[in-house]
Amino acid sequence: MEFAKDHVFYDGLKGHNVSMERIQGALEAIDDRRFGMYVDAIPVDWRNDNRDAPERIKDYLKQARDNSKKLFKKIREVLI
């Protein structure tokens, strides 16, 4: 998770006790149908350079949702 140190919010969040329950809950509440709607909303012009990017992004977000407890545990560890 070294890449997290380059995130725009890292310096502002590092060392602070930040509640992430709301964002974790929002991620966990996204169902597969909604992910499909997100992919469908991506303009066709954006797909021209990398046609599989929307599906890869959807798969990544699904994995984040399905492993949200581990993900947010790791995020908290990085921010301590």
Beta strands, then each sheet from edge to edge (+ up, - down):
end
